[in-house]
Amino acid sequence: HKFLMAKIYWAGQSCFQLSVSNSRDHSADIVIDPFDEKTGLKIPNLSADILLVTHDHHDHNNIEGVKGEPFVVKGPGEYEVKGIFIKGIPSFHDDVNGKERGKNTIYVIEAEDLKFCHLGDLGQKQLTDEQLEKIGEVDVLMIPVGGGYTIDSSAAQKIIAEIEPRIIIPMHYALPKLKVELDDVAKFLKTMGKNAVVPQDKLVIKSSTLPKDVMEIVVLQP
């Protein structure tokens, strides 16, 4: 049985770098939603084999800002790259079937026995049965919580209860230099009944060490 290790870094907004490797011969770097400097944030030095874009807004689609020659996915469908399975699931950036802010892609990423889900700029207050079925069981869920352009913390709480991931990483919330007004992560933690969570620089997980019967919230710092 191959043990897979994953390292997850957060750059701010919805931008993550996910590096997966097994003990022997296989590794891949996946970058999701790189933003440009108009956001007020600086994009770190990112390199990718696979680059996922949830929707075409400047705070999510700065493909030029990422090094390497990545395989780029920009929408729904099923893809396999470097042994990583990716499923793009159609969704909306608002709660009126895309009339205000258009479409968004939810990505499910499977690497051996670890499964990640990135909800992008989800604006639907609830997922449809079909979307939930396509997402399935998830180890790590990256979910927007800042409100404004996406769901807020109370909608996030309901969606988390439906997906029941093992680990929750909140994203798309207020940061010191960010130019858009979003709720603070503290509001989300309070909604989830957590007083404080110590932010980490990165999250390192193995399938063998995932929390068993509890949902863990991990706050990353960019």
VMD Tcl script that draws the C-alpha trace (Angstrom):
set ca {
  {0.00 0.00 0.00}
  {1.47 3.32 -1.03}
  {1.28 6.03 1.58}
  {0.60 9.38 0.12}
  {1.67 12.62 1.72}
  {0.16 15.98 0.87}
  {1.39 19.46 1.74}
  {-1.10 22.28 1.42}
  {-0.06 25.93 1.27}
  {-2.46 28.87 1.09}
  {-1.50 32.08 -0.71}
  {-4.63 34.04 0.25}
  {-8.07 34.39 -1.38}
  {-8.79 30.97 -2.95}
  {-5.24 30.23 -4.06}
  {-3.65 27.00 -2.84}
  {-0.67 24.93 -3.78}
  {-1.17 21.27 -3.13}
  {1.95 19.10 -3.35}
  {1.35 15.35 -3.26}
  {3.93 12.60 -3.25}
  {4.17 8.93 -2.42}
  {7.14 7.26 -0.84}
  {8.60 6.01 -4.07}
  {8.40 7.66 -7.39}
  {5.52 9.95 -7.79}
  {4.84 13.60 -7.05}
  {2.71 16.38 -8.46}
  {2.15 20.06 -7.70}
  {-1.36 21.39 -8.14}
  {-2.11 25.11 -7.98}
  {-5.69 26.38 -7.69}
  {-6.97 29.91 -8.45}
  {-3.82 32.07 -8.64}
  {-4.73 35.76 -8.22}
  {-3.13 38.89 -9.63}
  {-1.68 41.86 -7.74}
  {-4.85 43.95 -8.23}
  {-6.19 42.10 -5.20}
  {-3.65 43.94 -3.02}
  {-1.94 40.64 -2.20}
  {1.39 39.43 -3.55}
  {1.40 36.12 -5.37}
  {4.11 33.87 -3.94}
  {6.53 31.87 -6.04}
  {4.31 29.05 -7.33}
  {5.09 26.24 -9.70}
  {2.58 23.68 -10.98}
  {2.14 20.49 -12.98}
  {-1.62 21.02 -12.88}
  {-3.37 24.39 -12.66}
  {-7.06 24.65 -11.84}
  {-9.13 27.80 -12.40}
  {-12.60 27.88 -10.84}
  {-13.79 30.94 -12.79}
  {-12.43 33.71 -14.97}
  {-12.06 36.62 -12.54}
  {-8.69 38.37 -12.09}
  {-8.43 37.24 -8.49}
  {-8.55 33.60 -9.60}
  {-7.11 33.24 -13.12}
  {-3.55 34.63 -13.11}
  {-2.15 31.69 -15.06}
  {0.93 33.71 -16.09}
  {1.85 34.10 -12.41}
  {2.56 30.38 -12.05}
  {5.82 28.75 -13.16}
  {6.28 25.41 -14.86}
  {4.29 24.23 -17.87}
  {1.11 23.18 -16.16}
  {-1.82 21.30 -17.59}
  {-4.56 23.93 -17.23}
  {-8.16 23.03 -16.35}
  {-10.76 25.79 -16.58}
  {-14.15 24.20 -16.13}
  {-16.29 21.10 -15.69}
  {-15.22 17.65 -16.88}
  {-13.04 14.74 -15.80}
  {-9.29 14.79 -16.20}
  {-6.36 12.56 -15.29}
  {-2.90 14.10 -15.12}
  {0.21 12.53 -13.58}
  {-1.91 9.94 -11.76}
  {-4.14 12.62 -10.23}
  {-7.88 12.42 -10.96}
  {-9.71 15.72 -11.25}
  {-13.43 16.23 -11.53}
  {-14.84 19.68 -12.32}
  {-18.44 20.10 -11.19}
  {-20.59 22.96 -12.50}
  {-21.95 25.41 -9.92}
  {-22.86 29.09 -9.57}
  {-21.04 32.15 -8.22}
  {-24.33 33.49 -6.78}
  {-27.64 32.23 -5.45}
  {-29.65 33.11 -8.58}
  {-28.36 30.48 -11.03}
  {-25.45 32.61 -12.22}
  {-27.49 35.66 -13.25}
  {-25.37 38.04 -11.15}
  {-21.84 36.65 -11.10}
  {-21.92 33.75 -13.55}
  {-20.62 30.24 -13.21}
  {-18.10 28.60 -10.90}
  {-16.42 25.21 -10.99}
  {-16.09 23.01 -7.91}
  {-13.02 20.76 -8.16}
  {-12.61 17.35 -6.61}
  {-9.00 16.14 -6.65}
  {-8.15 12.52 -5.95}
  {-4.59 11.40 -5.33}
  {-4.41 7.74 -4.38}
  {-6.32 7.49 -1.11}
  {-6.66 11.20 -0.37}
  {-9.52 13.28 -1.69}
  {-9.67 17.07 -1.75}
  {-12.51 19.41 -2.70}
  {-12.12 23.11 -3.55}
  {-15.46 24.93 -3.80}
  {-14.10 27.96 -5.67}
  {-16.21 31.11 -5.40}
  {-19.34 29.23 -4.52}
  {-22.30 31.58 -4.13}
  {-25.07 28.98 -3.87}
  {-26.45 28.91 -0.35}
  {-26.92 25.20 -0.72}
  {-25.59 22.49 -2.97}
  {-27.94 20.42 -5.11}
  {-28.30 16.68 -4.51}
  {-26.50 16.08 -7.78}
  {-23.56 18.27 -6.78}
  {-23.32 16.56 -3.38}
  {-23.38 13.16 -5.03}
  {-20.58 14.15 -7.41}
  {-18.49 15.55 -4.56}
  {-18.96 12.41 -2.45}
  {-16.75 11.72 0.56}
  {-14.01 14.27 1.11}
  {-10.90 14.31 3.31}
  {-10.02 17.99 2.92}
  {-12.55 20.72 2.02}
  {-11.44 24.22 0.96}
  {-14.47 26.47 1.45}
  {-15.10 30.22 1.06}
  {-16.43 31.84 4.24}
  {-16.05 35.61 3.79}
  {-19.44 36.52 2.33}
  {-19.85 39.38 -0.14}
  {-18.94 37.60 -3.36}
  {-19.37 34.07 -2.01}
  {-21.26 32.20 0.67}
  {-20.82 33.50 4.21}
  {-20.04 31.61 7.39}
  {-23.61 30.47 8.11}
  {-24.09 29.06 4.58}
  {-20.61 27.51 4.84}
  {-21.63 25.80 8.09}
  {-24.64 24.18 6.38}
  {-22.61 23.02 3.38}
  {-19.91 21.57 5.66}
  {-22.62 19.62 7.51}
  {-23.75 18.13 4.19}
  {-20.28 17.23 2.88}
  {-18.87 16.12 6.28}
  {-15.17 16.44 5.40}
  {-12.45 15.33 7.80}
  {-10.54 18.60 7.54}
  {-11.94 22.06 6.72}
  {-9.72 24.86 5.41}
  {-11.57 28.20 5.25}
  {-10.61 30.59 2.42}
  {-11.70 33.82 0.71}
  {-11.95 35.97 3.86}
  {-10.50 39.29 5.05}
  {-6.71 39.72 5.03}
  {-4.75 42.85 6.01}
  {-3.80 43.98 2.46}
  {-6.79 42.60 0.58}
  {-8.65 45.30 -1.36}
  {-12.15 43.83 -1.04}
  {-14.29 43.91 2.08}
  {-14.87 40.39 3.41}
  {-15.77 38.93 6.79}
  {-12.96 37.89 9.10}
  {-12.17 34.21 9.64}
  {-13.01 34.71 13.34}
  {-16.67 35.04 12.39}
  {-16.57 31.63 10.69}
  {-14.79 30.01 13.65}
  {-17.41 31.45 16.01}
  {-20.22 30.12 13.79}
  {-18.56 26.69 13.95}
  {-18.32 26.91 17.75}
  {-14.53 27.34 17.86}
  {-13.01 30.12 19.93}
  {-9.63 30.19 18.31}
  {-7.56 28.09 15.98}
  {-3.82 28.68 15.79}
  {-2.92 29.49 12.17}
  {-0.33 27.26 10.51}
  {2.09 27.98 7.66}
  {1.17 24.76 5.91}
  {-0.81 21.61 6.46}
  {0.93 18.27 6.03}
  {-1.31 15.22 5.96}
  {-1.09 11.52 5.33}
  {-4.09 9.31 4.72}
  {-3.03 7.29 7.76}
  {-3.13 10.26 10.13}
  {-6.42 11.89 9.16}
  {-8.77 12.69 12.05}
  {-11.18 9.78 12.46}
  {-14.42 10.86 14.11}
  {-14.05 14.61 14.32}
  {-14.06 17.41 11.81}
  {-10.96 19.49 12.21}
  {-10.70 23.14 11.14}
  {-7.28 24.24 9.95}
  {-6.56 27.93 9.47}
  {-3.61 28.58 7.18}
  {-1.68 31.82 6.93}
  {-0.46 33.08 3.57}
}
mol new
graphics top color blue
foreach p $ca { graphics top sphere $p radius 0.5 }
foreach p [lrange $ca 0 end-1] q [lrange $ca 1 end] { graphics top cylinder $p $q radius 0.2 }
display resetview
